[in-house]
Amino acid sequence: MSDARRSFSIDVKVGETVTIDRGRVVVTVLEKSGKTAKLGFDADKEVPINKQTAFPSGATQARKGIRT
């Protein structure tokens, strides 16, 4: 990992939000069930939002254009 990146984890409850880039992106935990959570993202249309799906082999697959 380069020095310009950070990685950390936090515990968040349903209804709580996490802000990124001084509020440019707001992530809200909408639902939680077992090991999965439904997240809501609020960001300007110019901000790309992609999902990375982990597979058992360790490979990842990006899903682009998640916006609805």
C-alpha positions in Angstrom: 0.0 0.0 0.0 1.4 3.4 -0.9 2.0 6.1 1.7 -0.8 8.2 0.1 -3.5 5.7 1.1 -5.1 4.8 4.4 -6.9 1.7 5.5 -8.9 1.3 8.7 -12.2 -0.2 9.9 -14.9 1.1 12.1 -18.0 -0.3 13.7 -21.2 1.4 12.5 -24.8 0.8 13.6 -27.9 1.0 11.4 -28.8 4.6 10.8 -25.3 5.9 11.4 -23.3 7.7 8.7 -19.7 8.0 7.7 -18.5 11.1 5.8 -15.7 11.1 3.4 -13.7 13.9 1.8 -15.2 16.6 4.2 -18.7 15.5 3.5 -18.4 15.2 -0.3 -19.5 11.5 0.2 -21.9 10.4 2.9 -22.3 6.6 3.5 -25.3 5.5 5.6 -25.9 2.0 7.0 -29.5 1.3 5.9 -29.9 -2.3 7.0 -27.8 -5.1 8.5 -28.5 -8.8 8.5 -25.9 -11.3 9.6 -22.7 -10.6 7.7 -24.2 -8.3 5.1 -25.1 -4.6 5.3 -27.1 -2.4 2.9 -25.3 0.9 2.4 -26.7 4.2 1.0 -24.3 6.6 -0.7 -24.9 10.3 -1.2 -22.5 12.0 -3.5 -22.3 14.4 -6.4 -22.7 12.7 -9.8 -19.1 13.4 -10.6 -17.9 11.1 -7.8 -17.4 7.6 -9.2 -18.9 4.9 -6.9 -17.9 1.3 -7.6 -18.4 -2.0 -5.8 -15.6 -4.5 -5.5 -16.8 -8.1 -5.0 -14.4 -10.5 -3.4 -14.3 -14.1 -4.7 -12.9 -17.2 -2.8 -9.8 -17.2 -5.0 -8.9 -13.7 -3.7 -9.7 -12.1 -7.1 -12.0 -9.1 -7.2 -14.5 -7.9 -9.8 -15.6 -4.3 -10.1 -19.2 -3.4 -10.8 -19.3 0.1 -12.3 -22.2 2.5 -12.8 -24.0 1.6 -9.6 -25.9 4.9 -9.6 -29.6 4.8 -10.1 
